[in-house]
């Protein structure tokens, strides 16, 4: 099943309207499927989004995650997303601390906002 690239672009635009996104990564079971992962496995979340922005500095973690998560359109994408929002310094620490974030950083898709 292909990703809804058009909706991913709309999502990135909605998020970047609030914060300057320096890096956006997409992982999760749907990305693993596209990369040839076997069907018999522990799937985990269908989508894992990792957003990196210096604009998150000073914004409480739960608030940024809630806002960025509420911009995800689960009906368009076919499922909910687990959203992670970090400053660049936080991202460096989370890659070491959290296996899920490390996996997305290592094997996920780098998303880029296309010019309008």
Protein Blocks (a to p, Z undefined) as FASTA:
>chain_A
ZZdfklmmmmmmmmmmmpccfbdcdedjklmmmnopafbdcebjfbdcddddfklgopaf
klmmmmmmmmpcfklnopacddddddfklmmmmmmmmmklmmmmmmmccdddddZZ
